[in-house]
């Protein structure tokens, strides 16, 4: 796990976030498996599957980072994947591929994870700047 010498001091929240991003990926997998078999659902579904399952993998790599810069980079990539996932979820809802109310919890989780990742990146950068 990422060590505290960078001043991130998450008190174990990193492990919680790793579990949460994995649970998010599993929810995305289940969503994909239940999508209708239409061309639109297939295209958007593959996009959301790829980006939504990548978040946890990127975060896992970030937790093994050798420097603050590497942590910020990997976490930033996870954030980009989350933003992309949120976009595809919005499209699934707005195109009525999936009933919007069936996606609301997943969209909410994506938004919460985005906020956590943004805060984590800001904290890491701030603590890095203070220590320099």
C-alpha angles and dihedrals in degrees: 000000000000108000128233096242087096090059097243091126097178096169093226095315088120091067090047090051091049089055091045094051090048090051088049090053091050091051089051090051091052091047091052092049091055098046117118115260097249129126092247093048090047094053097043091039093057090049094051090044092054097045097037094052093044094064096074093043091052091047091049088055090048090055088059094048118140095211142019089253091055091046091051091047096050093042088049090054090050088051091052090052090050092051090050091048091051088052093052091046089052090051092050089054099040093047088050092236086131124019106261093231090058090057099043097094093047091048090049091051090050090052092049092049090049090054091049093049093047090051092046093052092047091049094049092048093047094049091046090052092048092052093050 
